[in-house]
Amino acid sequence: MQSEAVMQVHLEIPEDLAKQLAPEPGDLTRAAIEAVALEGVRSGKLTVSQGRRLLGLESRDEMDGFLKAHGVFLDLTLDDVRRDSDTAVAFSK
């Protein structure tokens, strides 16, 4: 599999707020990635498949569970499902 280019992002967050978001310092990065994925999918800027890739989740079921656990319920059309399937196939090659 071909390796992907990645972008690093630096955030400055007041320490008291960072502790509220993630009590353990190492968890803050994951919390930020989850927030980006959730908002990306919720707003339609990312497909469910792209959000799953961002989170490193293995299956669509895991992603559906993640979205449901965070109160994101999607009104998917057949075209949405086809597009997500096409995206998943393209990245599995």
Protein Blocks (a to p, Z undefined) as FASTA:
>chain_A
ZZdddddddddddfklmmmmomblklmmmmmmmmmmmmmmmnopacfklmmmmnopabfk
lmmmmmmmnopacdddfklmmmmmmmmmmmmZZ
